[in-house]
Amino acid sequence: MKAYFQLALFTALFFLLWLPAFGLDQAPEVESGTLNKWITEHKELVLIDVGSQADFTEGHIPGSICLPFTVNFIEKTKSLPKEKTYILVCPTGGRSLRAAKLMIGSGFEKVYNLKGGVADWIRKGFKVSKGEWIKKTEKK
Protein backbone atom coordinates (compact mmCIF):
# COMPACT_ATOMS: atom_id res chain seq x y z
CA MET A 1 0.00 0.00 0.00
CA LYS A 2 2.87 2.35 0.84
CA ALA A 3 4.43 1.78 -2.60
CA TYR A 4 1.08 2.57 -4.28
CA PHE A 5 0.78 5.81 -2.33
CA GLN A 6 4.35 6.81 -3.25
CA LEU A 7 3.69 6.08 -6.93
CA ALA A 8 0.48 8.13 -6.86
CA LEU A 9 2.27 11.01 -5.13
CA PHE A 10 5.14 10.90 -7.64
CA THR A 11 2.72 10.86 -10.58
CA ALA A 12 0.76 13.82 -9.20
CA LEU A 13 3.92 15.84 -8.61
CA PHE A 14 5.18 14.99 -12.10
CA PHE A 15 2.04 16.33 -13.72
CA LEU A 16 1.92 19.44 -11.54
CA LEU A 17 5.54 20.29 -12.31
CA TRP A 18 5.86 19.24 -15.95
CA LEU A 19 2.52 20.00 -17.60
CA PRO A 20 3.22 23.76 -17.70
CA ALA A 21 6.52 23.06 -19.48
CA PHE A 22 4.66 21.32 -22.30
CA GLY A 23 1.91 23.93 -22.45
CA LEU A 24 -0.73 21.30 -21.70
CA ASP A 25 -2.27 23.36 -18.92
CA GLN A 26 -2.87 26.39 -21.13
CA ALA A 27 -5.88 27.89 -22.82
CA PRO A 28 -5.57 30.04 -25.92
CA GLU A 29 -5.84 33.76 -25.28
CA VAL A 30 -7.32 36.46 -27.45
CA GLU A 31 -6.35 40.14 -27.34
CA SER A 32 -9.01 42.82 -26.83
CA GLY A 33 -8.50 44.23 -30.33
CA THR A 34 -8.94 40.82 -31.93
CA LEU A 35 -12.06 40.11 -29.90
CA ASN A 36 -13.53 43.46 -30.89
CA LYS A 37 -12.82 42.62 -34.54
CA TRP A 38 -14.50 39.22 -34.16
CA ILE A 39 -17.55 40.86 -32.59
CA THR A 40 -17.65 43.55 -35.31
CA GLU A 41 -17.44 40.87 -38.00
CA HIS A 42 -20.41 39.14 -36.32
CA LYS A 43 -18.50 35.94 -35.70
CA GLU A 44 -20.58 33.43 -33.81
CA LEU A 45 -19.23 33.69 -30.29
CA VAL A 46 -20.58 33.12 -26.82
CA LEU A 47 -19.13 35.64 -24.38
CA ILE A 48 -19.16 34.30 -20.83
CA ASP A 49 -18.25 36.65 -17.99
CA VAL A 50 -17.06 34.47 -15.12
CA GLY A 51 -16.59 37.37 -12.72
CA SER A 52 -18.92 37.86 -9.78
CA GLN A 53 -22.38 39.37 -10.19
CA ALA A 54 -21.00 42.59 -8.70
CA ASP A 55 -18.16 42.61 -11.26
CA PHE A 56 -20.67 42.07 -14.06
CA THR A 57 -22.84 44.94 -12.82
CA GLU A 58 -19.78 47.22 -12.60
CA GLY A 59 -19.00 46.70 -16.27
CA HIS A 60 -19.17 43.91 -18.82
CA ILE A 61 -18.69 43.47 -22.54
CA PRO A 62 -22.01 44.02 -24.31
CA GLY A 63 -23.67 40.73 -25.21
CA SER A 64 -21.87 38.70 -22.56
CA ILE A 65 -23.69 36.46 -20.13
CA CYS A 66 -22.86 36.22 -16.44
CA LEU A 67 -21.82 32.76 -15.29
CA PRO A 68 -19.72 33.28 -12.13
CA PHE A 69 -16.71 31.02 -11.63
CA THR A 70 -17.74 29.08 -8.55
CA VAL A 71 -17.31 25.51 -7.35
CA ASN A 72 -20.11 24.27 -9.58
CA PHE A 73 -18.96 26.14 -12.71
CA ILE A 74 -18.32 23.00 -14.77
CA GLU A 75 -21.69 21.59 -13.75
CA LYS A 76 -23.32 24.75 -15.12
CA THR A 77 -21.49 24.40 -18.45
CA LYS A 78 -22.69 20.84 -19.11
CA SER A 79 -25.81 22.10 -20.90
CA LEU A 80 -23.77 24.30 -23.28
CA PRO A 81 -23.18 23.02 -26.82
CA LYS A 82 -19.56 21.89 -27.12
CA GLU A 83 -19.23 22.89 -30.79
CA LYS A 84 -19.66 26.64 -30.21
CA THR A 85 -16.83 29.14 -29.73
CA TYR A 86 -16.59 30.53 -26.20
CA ILE A 87 -14.74 33.62 -25.04
CA LEU A 88 -14.31 33.73 -21.26
CA VAL A 89 -13.80 37.06 -19.53
CA CYS A 90 -13.47 38.42 -16.01
CA PRO A 91 -12.15 41.70 -14.59
CA THR A 92 -8.44 40.94 -15.11
CA GLY A 93 -8.23 37.61 -16.97
CA GLY A 94 -7.16 35.33 -14.11
CA ARG A 95 -10.41 33.59 -13.21
CA SER A 96 -11.43 33.36 -16.85
CA LEU A 97 -8.12 31.65 -17.70
CA ARG A 98 -8.74 29.02 -14.99
CA ALA A 99 -12.35 28.60 -16.16
CA ALA A 100 -11.21 28.24 -19.79
CA LYS A 101 -8.76 25.50 -18.79
CA LEU A 102 -11.55 23.65 -16.98
CA MET A 103 -13.87 23.91 -19.99
CA ILE A 104 -11.15 22.60 -22.31
CA GLY A 105 -10.54 19.74 -19.88
CA SER A 106 -14.27 18.98 -20.02
CA GLY A 107 -14.27 18.53 -23.78
CA PHE A 108 -14.92 22.03 -25.12
CA GLU A 109 -12.61 22.60 -28.08
CA LYS A 110 -13.04 26.28 -28.98
CA VAL A 111 -12.50 28.17 -25.73
CA TYR A 112 -10.50 31.39 -25.47
CA ASN A 113 -9.55 33.62 -22.57
CA LEU A 114 -9.65 37.41 -22.98
CA LYS A 115 -6.08 38.42 -22.15
CA GLY A 116 -6.12 41.14 -19.50
CA GLY A 117 -9.87 40.82 -18.99
CA VAL A 118 -12.44 43.61 -18.96
CA ALA A 119 -9.79 45.97 -17.55
CA ASP A 120 -7.74 45.64 -20.74
CA TRP A 121 -10.90 45.91 -22.85
CA ILE A 122 -11.66 49.27 -21.17
CA ARG A 123 -8.01 50.45 -21.46
CA LYS A 124 -8.20 49.84 -25.21
CA GLY A 125 -11.27 52.10 -25.38
CA PHE A 126 -13.93 49.52 -26.14
CA LYS A 127 -17.49 49.86 -24.80
CA VAL A 128 -18.82 48.20 -21.68
CA SER A 129 -22.34 47.89 -20.41
CA LYS A 130 -23.15 48.66 -16.80
CA GLY A 131 -26.19 47.95 -14.76
CA GLU A 132 -28.05 45.48 -12.70
CA TRP A 133 -27.38 41.78 -13.07
CA ILE A 134 -30.46 39.96 -14.32
CA LYS A 135 -30.75 36.22 -13.92
CA LYS A 136 -31.69 34.69 -17.26
CA THR A 137 -34.14 31.84 -17.13
CA GLU A 138 -33.99 28.94 -19.55
CA LYS A 139 -36.80 28.46 -22.02
CA LYS A 140 -38.85 25.36 -21.42
Residue frames as a rotation matrix with the C-alpha (Angstrom) as fourth column:
MET 1
0.567 0.824 0.000 0.00
0.824 -0.567 0.000 0.00
0.000 0.000 -1.000 0.00
LYS 2
0.393 -0.512 -0.764 2.87
0.198 -0.764 0.614 2.35
-0.898 -0.393 -0.198 0.84
ALA 3
-0.668 -0.669 0.325 4.43
0.415 0.028 0.910 1.78
-0.618 0.742 0.259 -2.60
TYR 4
-0.107 0.736 0.668 1.08
0.976 -0.052 0.213 2.57
0.192 0.675 -0.713 -4.28
PHE 5
0.768 0.386 -0.510 0.78
0.538 -0.822 0.187 5.81
-0.347 -0.418 -0.839 -2.33
GLN 6
-0.039 -0.879 -0.475 4.35
0.122 -0.476 0.871 6.81
-0.992 -0.025 0.126 -3.25
LEU 7
-0.678 -0.156 0.719 3.69
0.694 0.190 0.695 6.08
-0.244 0.969 -0.020 -6.93
ALA 8
0.332 0.888 0.318 0.48
0.925 -0.373 0.075 8.13
0.186 0.269 -0.945 -6.86
LEU 9
0.664 -0.157 -0.731 2.27
0.296 -0.842 0.450 11.01
-0.687 -0.515 -0.513 -5.13
PHE 10
-0.451 -0.893 -0.006 5.14
0.265 -0.140 0.954 10.90
-0.852 0.429 0.299 -7.64
THR 11
-0.436 0.367 0.822 2.72
0.898 0.123 0.421 10.86
0.053 0.922 -0.383 -10.58
ALA 12
0.666 0.735 -0.132 0.76
0.745 -0.664 0.064 13.82
-0.040 -0.141 -0.989 -9.20
LEU 13
0.377 -0.612 -0.695 3.92
0.118 -0.713 0.692 15.84
-0.919 -0.343 -0.196 -8.61
PHE 14
-0.599 -0.596 0.535 5.18
0.567 0.156 0.809 14.99
-0.566 0.788 0.244 -12.10
PHE 15
-0.053 0.673 0.738 2.04
0.960 -0.170 0.224 16.33
0.276 0.720 -0.637 -13.72
LEU 16
0.806 0.367 -0.464 1.92
0.523 -0.809 0.269 19.44
-0.277 -0.459 -0.844 -11.54
LEU 17
0.196 -0.838 -0.509 5.54
0.032 -0.514 0.857 20.29
-0.980 -0.185 -0.074 -12.31
TRP 18
-0.700 -0.633 0.331 5.86
0.277 0.186 0.943 19.24
-0.658 0.752 0.045 -15.95
LEU 19
0.119 0.804 0.582 2.52
0.942 0.094 -0.323 20.00
-0.314 0.587 -0.746 -17.60
PRO 20
0.744 0.158 -0.649 3.22
0.061 -0.984 -0.170 23.76
-0.666 0.087 -0.741 -17.70
ALA 21
-0.265 -0.941 -0.209 6.52
-0.278 -0.133 0.951 23.06
-0.923 0.310 -0.227 -19.48
PHE 22
-0.777 0.026 0.629 4.66
0.533 0.559 0.635 21.32
-0.336 0.828 -0.448 -22.30
GLY 23
-0.880 0.456 -0.129 1.91
-0.473 -0.825 0.309 23.93
0.035 0.333 0.942 -22.45
LEU 24
-0.670 0.637 -0.382 -0.73
0.355 0.727 0.588 21.30
0.652 0.258 -0.713 -21.70
ASP 25
-0.324 0.569 -0.756 -2.27
0.899 -0.063 -0.433 23.36
-0.294 -0.820 -0.491 -18.92
GLN 26
-0.870 -0.121 -0.478 -2.87
0.023 -0.978 0.205 26.39
-0.493 0.167 0.854 -21.13
ALA 27
0.257 0.912 0.321 -5.88
0.741 0.027 -0.671 27.89
-0.620 0.410 -0.669 -22.82
PRO 28
-0.381 -0.408 0.829 -5.57
0.872 -0.457 0.176 30.04
0.307 0.790 0.530 -25.92
GLU 29
-0.163 0.275 -0.948 -5.84
0.559 -0.766 -0.318 33.76
-0.813 -0.581 -0.029 -25.28
VAL 30
0.122 0.265 0.957 -7.32
0.926 -0.376 -0.014 36.46
0.356 0.888 -0.291 -27.45
GLU 31
-0.858 -0.453 -0.240 -6.35
0.503 -0.837 -0.217 40.14
-0.103 -0.307 0.946 -27.34
SER 32
-0.199 0.815 -0.545 -9.01
0.310 -0.475 -0.824 42.82
-0.930 -0.333 -0.158 -26.83
GLY 33
-0.347 0.009 -0.938 -8.50
-0.715 -0.650 0.259 44.23
-0.607 0.760 0.231 -30.33
THR 34
-0.944 -0.028 -0.328 -8.94
-0.244 0.729 0.640 40.82
0.221 0.684 -0.695 -31.93
LEU 35
-0.634 0.764 -0.116 -12.06
0.688 0.489 -0.536 40.11
-0.353 -0.420 -0.836 -29.90
ASN 36
-0.146 0.580 -0.802 -13.53
-0.126 -0.815 -0.566 43.46
-0.981 0.019 0.192 -30.89
LYS 37
-0.623 -0.146 -0.769 -12.82
-0.765 -0.092 0.638 42.62
-0.164 0.985 -0.054 -34.54
TRP 38
-0.954 0.283 -0.096 -14.50
0.259 0.944 0.206 39.22
0.149 0.171 -0.974 -34.16
ILE 39
-0.348 0.865 -0.362 -17.55
0.569 -0.113 -0.815 40.86
-0.745 -0.490 -0.452 -32.59
THR 40
-0.207 0.210 -0.955 -17.65
-0.516 -0.853 -0.076 43.55
-0.831 0.477 0.285 -35.31
GLU 41
-0.758 -0.147 -0.635 -17.44
-0.639 0.359 0.680 40.87
0.128 0.921 -0.367 -38.00
HIS 42
0.226 0.946 0.232 -20.41
-0.974 0.216 0.068 39.14
0.014 -0.242 0.970 -36.32
LYS 43
-0.591 -0.449 -0.670 -18.50
-0.389 0.887 -0.250 35.94
0.706 0.113 -0.699 -35.70
GLU 44
0.536 0.815 -0.221 -20.58
-0.234 0.395 0.888 33.43
0.811 -0.424 0.402 -33.81
LEU 45
-0.644 -0.759 -0.094 -19.23
0.001 0.122 -0.992 33.69
0.765 -0.640 -0.078 -30.29
VAL 46
0.628 0.709 -0.322 -20.58
0.407 0.055 0.912 33.12
0.664 -0.703 -0.254 -26.82
LEU 47
-0.338 -0.705 0.624 -19.13
-0.232 -0.580 -0.781 35.64
0.912 -0.408 0.032 -24.38
ILE 48
0.568 0.463 -0.680 -19.16
0.514 0.446 0.733 34.30
0.643 -0.766 0.015 -20.83
ASP 49
-0.027 -0.504 0.863 -18.25
-0.555 -0.711 -0.432 36.65
0.831 -0.491 -0.260 -17.99
VAL 50
0.190 0.033 -0.981 -17.06
0.500 0.857 0.126 34.47
0.845 -0.514 0.147 -15.12
GLY 51
-0.811 -0.417 0.411 -16.59
-0.076 -0.621 -0.780 37.37
0.581 -0.664 0.472 -12.72
SER 52
-0.748 0.561 -0.354 -18.92
0.545 0.216 -0.810 37.86
-0.378 -0.799 -0.468 -9.78
GLN 53
0.197 0.907 0.372 -22.38
0.973 -0.228 0.040 39.37
0.121 0.354 -0.927 -10.19
ALA 54
0.625 -0.033 -0.780 -21.00
0.326 -0.897 0.299 42.59
-0.709 -0.441 -0.550 -8.70
ASP 55
-0.511 -0.855 -0.092 -18.16
0.165 -0.202 0.965 42.61
-0.844 0.478 0.244 -11.26
PHE 56
-0.521 0.388 0.760 -20.67
0.854 0.247 0.459 42.07
-0.010 0.888 -0.460 -14.06
THR 57
0.577 0.796 -0.181 -22.84
0.807 -0.590 -0.021 44.94
-0.123 -0.134 -0.983 -12.82
GLU 58
0.233 -0.603 -0.763 -19.78
0.207 -0.736 0.645 47.22
-0.950 -0.308 -0.047 -12.60
GLY 59
0.201 -0.148 -0.968 -19.00
-0.868 -0.485 -0.106 46.70
-0.454 0.862 -0.225 -16.27
HIS 60
-0.036 -0.168 0.985 -19.17
0.192 0.966 0.172 43.91
-0.981 0.195 -0.002 -18.82
ILE 61
-0.939 -0.291 -0.181 -18.69
-0.142 -0.152 0.978 43.47
-0.312 0.945 0.101 -22.54
PRO 62
-0.139 0.954 -0.266 -22.01
-0.888 -0.239 -0.392 44.02
-0.438 0.182 0.881 -24.31
GLY 63
0.329 0.406 -0.853 -23.67
-0.778 0.628 -0.001 40.73
0.535 0.664 0.523 -25.21
SER 64
-0.686 -0.626 -0.371 -21.87
-0.293 0.705 -0.646 38.70
0.666 -0.335 -0.667 -22.56
ILE 65
0.529 0.817 -0.228 -23.69
-0.132 0.344 0.930 36.46
0.838 -0.462 0.290 -20.13
CYS 66
-0.087 -0.514 0.854 -22.86
-0.945 -0.229 -0.234 36.22
0.316 -0.827 -0.465 -16.44
LEU 67
0.778 0.202 -0.595 -21.82
-0.039 0.961 0.275 32.76
0.627 -0.191 0.756 -15.29
PRO 68
0.515 -0.606 0.606 -19.72
-0.849 -0.457 0.266 33.28
0.116 -0.652 -0.750 -12.13
PHE 69
-0.031 -0.671 -0.741 -16.71
-0.278 0.717 -0.639 31.02
0.960 0.186 -0.209 -11.63
THR 70
0.188 0.187 0.964 -17.74
-0.982 0.053 0.181 29.08
-0.017 -0.981 0.194 -8.55
VAL 71
-0.520 -0.445 0.729 -17.31
-0.556 0.824 0.107 25.51
-0.649 -0.350 -0.676 -7.35
ASN 72
0.004 0.608 0.794 -20.11
0.361 0.739 -0.568 24.27
-0.932 0.289 -0.216 -9.58
PHE 73
-0.074 -0.097 -0.993 -18.96
-0.690 -0.714 0.121 26.14
-0.720 0.694 -0.014 -12.71
ILE 74
-0.902 -0.331 -0.279 -18.32
-0.428 0.586 0.689 23.00
-0.064 0.740 -0.669 -14.77
GLU 75
-0.614 0.757 0.223 -21.69
0.587 0.626 -0.513 21.59
-0.528 -0.184 -0.829 -13.75
LYS 76
0.183 0.700 -0.690 -23.32
0.001 -0.702 -0.712 24.75
-0.983 0.129 -0.129 -15.12
THR 77
-0.278 -0.369 -0.887 -21.49
-0.832 -0.369 0.415 24.40
-0.481 0.853 -0.204 -18.45
LYS 78
-0.742 -0.070 0.666 -22.69
0.075 0.980 0.186 20.84
-0.666 0.188 -0.722 -19.11
SER 79
0.251 0.924 0.288 -25.81
0.546 0.111 -0.830 22.10
-0.799 0.366 -0.477 -20.90
LEU 80
0.300 -0.207 -0.931 -23.77
-0.581 -0.814 -0.006 24.30
-0.757 0.543 -0.364 -23.28
PRO 81
0.995 0.048 0.082 -23.18
0.038 0.584 -0.811 23.02
-0.087 0.810 0.580 -26.82
LYS 82
0.386 -0.922 0.045 -19.56
0.335 0.185 0.924 21.89
-0.860 -0.341 0.380 -27.12
GLU 83
0.065 -0.378 0.924 -19.23
0.990 0.140 -0.013 22.89
-0.124 0.915 0.383 -30.79
LYS 84
0.891 0.307 0.334 -19.66
0.357 -0.929 -0.098 26.64
0.280 0.206 -0.937 -30.21
THR 85
-0.204 -0.952 0.230 -16.83
0.572 -0.306 -0.761 29.14
0.795 -0.023 0.607 -29.73
TYR 86
0.773 0.451 -0.448 -16.59
0.603 -0.301 0.738 30.53
0.198 -0.840 -0.504 -26.20
ILE 87
-0.208 -0.772 0.600 -14.74
0.161 -0.632 -0.758 33.62
0.965 -0.060 0.256 -25.04
LEU 88
0.458 0.311 -0.833 -14.31
0.839 0.158 0.520 33.73
0.294 -0.937 -0.189 -21.26
VAL 89
-0.182 -0.456 0.871 -13.80
0.093 -0.890 -0.447 37.06
0.979 0.000 0.204 -19.53
CYS 90
0.459 0.264 -0.848 -13.47
0.884 -0.039 0.466 38.42
0.090 -0.964 -0.252 -16.01
PRO 91
0.950 -0.008 -0.313 -12.15
0.065 -0.973 0.221 41.70
-0.307 -0.230 -0.924 -14.59
THR 92
0.356 -0.898 -0.257 -8.44
-0.758 -0.438 0.482 40.94
-0.546 0.024 -0.837 -15.11
GLY 93
0.318 -0.175 -0.932 -8.23
-0.807 0.467 -0.363 37.61
0.498 0.867 0.008 -16.97
GLY 94
-0.676 -0.661 0.326 -7.16
-0.727 0.526 -0.440 35.33
0.119 -0.535 -0.836 -14.11
ARG 95
-0.294 0.658 0.693 -10.41
-0.388 0.581 -0.716 33.59
-0.874 -0.479 0.085 -13.21
SER 96
0.660 0.594 -0.459 -11.43
-0.637 0.119 -0.761 33.36
-0.398 0.795 0.458 -16.85
LEU 97
-0.119 -0.775 -0.620 -8.12
-0.889 0.361 -0.282 31.65
0.443 0.518 -0.732 -17.70
ARG 98
-0.845 -0.154 0.512 -8.74
-0.435 0.755 -0.491 29.02
-0.311 -0.637 -0.705 -14.99
ALA 99
0.098 0.966 0.240 -12.35
-0.374 0.259 -0.891 28.60
-0.922 -0.002 0.387 -16.16
ALA 100
0.472 0.016 -0.881 -11.21
-0.881 0.024 -0.472 28.24
0.014 1.000 0.026 -19.79
LYS 101
-0.612 -0.766 -0.197 -8.76
-0.740 0.642 -0.201 25.50
0.280 0.023 -0.960 -18.79
LEU 102
-0.621 0.459 0.636 -11.55
-0.263 0.642 -0.720 23.65
-0.739 -0.614 -0.278 -16.98
MET 103
0.465 0.836 -0.292 -13.87
-0.561 0.024 -0.827 23.91
-0.684 0.549 0.480 -19.99
ILE 104
0.115 -0.521 -0.846 -11.15
-0.932 0.239 -0.274 22.60
0.345 0.819 -0.458 -22.31
GLY 105
-0.855 -0.467 0.224 -10.54
-0.518 0.757 -0.397 19.74
0.016 -0.456 -0.890 -19.88
SER 106
-0.327 0.828 0.455 -14.27
-0.190 0.414 -0.890 18.98
-0.926 -0.378 0.022 -20.02
GLY 107
-0.262 0.152 0.953 -14.27
0.749 0.655 0.101 18.53
-0.609 0.740 -0.286 -23.78
PHE 108
0.830 0.462 -0.312 -14.92
0.183 -0.755 -0.629 22.03
-0.526 0.465 -0.712 -25.12
GLU 109
0.214 -0.792 0.572 -12.61
0.950 0.304 0.065 22.60
-0.225 0.530 0.818 -28.08
LYS 110
-0.189 -0.239 0.952 -13.04
0.623 -0.779 -0.071 26.28
0.759 0.580 0.296 -28.98
VAL 111
0.793 0.353 -0.497 -12.50
0.609 -0.414 0.676 28.17
0.033 -0.839 -0.543 -25.73
TYR 112
-0.110 -0.808 0.578 -10.50
0.542 -0.536 -0.647 31.39
0.833 0.242 0.497 -25.47
ASN 113
0.211 0.068 -0.975 -9.55
0.916 -0.362 0.173 33.62
-0.342 -0.930 -0.138 -22.57
LEU 114
0.792 0.032 0.610 -9.65
0.291 -0.897 -0.331 37.41
0.536 0.440 -0.720 -22.98
LYS 115
-0.109 -0.940 -0.325 -6.08
0.903 0.043 -0.427 38.42
0.415 -0.340 0.844 -22.15
GLY 116
-0.928 -0.331 0.169 -6.12
0.219 -0.855 -0.470 41.14
0.300 -0.399 0.867 -19.50
GLY 117
-0.449 0.832 -0.326 -9.87
0.853 0.290 -0.435 40.82
-0.267 -0.473 -0.840 -18.99
VAL 118
0.549 0.783 0.291 -12.44
0.823 -0.568 -0.024 43.61
0.147 0.253 -0.956 -18.96
ALA 119
0.512 -0.433 -0.742 -9.79
0.248 -0.752 0.611 45.97
-0.822 -0.496 -0.278 -17.55
ASP 120
-0.628 -0.765 0.141 -7.74
0.315 -0.085 0.945 45.64
-0.711 0.638 0.295 -20.74
TRP 121
-0.199 0.679 0.706 -10.90
0.975 0.063 0.214 45.91
0.101 0.731 -0.675 -22.85
ILE 122
0.790 0.502 -0.352 -11.66
0.569 -0.815 0.113 49.27
-0.230 -0.290 -0.929 -21.17
ARG 123
0.104 -0.857 -0.504 -8.01
0.159 -0.486 0.859 50.45
-0.982 -0.169 0.085 -21.46
LYS 124
-0.729 -0.374 0.573 -8.20
0.569 0.135 0.811 49.84
-0.381 0.918 0.114 -25.21
GLY 125
-0.836 0.387 -0.388 -11.27
-0.422 -0.906 0.005 52.10
-0.350 0.168 0.922 -25.38
PHE 126
-0.744 0.606 -0.283 -13.93
0.114 0.532 0.839 49.52
0.659 0.592 -0.465 -26.14
LYS 127
-0.166 0.807 0.566 -17.49
-0.735 -0.484 0.475 49.86
0.658 -0.337 0.673 -24.80
VAL 128
-0.936 0.071 -0.344 -18.82
0.269 0.773 -0.574 48.20
0.225 -0.630 -0.743 -21.68
SER 129
0.038 0.979 0.201 -22.34
-0.036 -0.199 0.979 47.89
0.999 -0.045 0.027 -20.41
LYS 130
-0.963 -0.252 0.090 -23.15
-0.087 -0.023 -0.996 48.66
0.253 -0.967 0.001 -16.80
GLY 131
-0.162 0.956 0.247 -26.19
-0.827 -0.268 0.495 47.95
0.539 -0.124 0.833 -14.76
GLU 132
0.086 0.334 0.939 -28.05
-0.891 0.447 -0.078 45.48
-0.445 -0.830 0.336 -12.70
TRP 133
-0.923 -0.364 -0.122 -27.38
-0.384 0.865 0.324 41.78
-0.013 0.345 -0.938 -13.07
ILE 134
0.130 0.991 -0.015 -30.46
-0.976 0.125 -0.180 39.96
-0.177 0.038 0.984 -14.32
LYS 135
-0.561 -0.262 0.785 -30.75
-0.264 0.956 0.130 36.22
-0.784 -0.134 -0.606 -13.92
LYS 136
-0.388 0.395 -0.833 -31.69
-0.899 0.035 0.436 34.69
0.201 0.918 0.342 -17.26
THR 137
0.007 0.459 0.888 -34.14
-0.505 0.768 -0.393 31.84
-0.863 -0.446 0.237 -17.13
GLU 138
-0.932 -0.342 0.118 -33.99
-0.108 0.575 0.811 28.94
-0.345 0.744 -0.573 -19.55
LYS 139
-0.232 0.862 -0.451 -36.80
-0.966 -0.152 0.208 28.46
0.111 0.484 0.868 -22.02
LYS 140
-0.519 0.116 0.847 -38.85
-0.324 0.890 -0.320 25.36
-0.791 -0.441 -0.425 -21.42
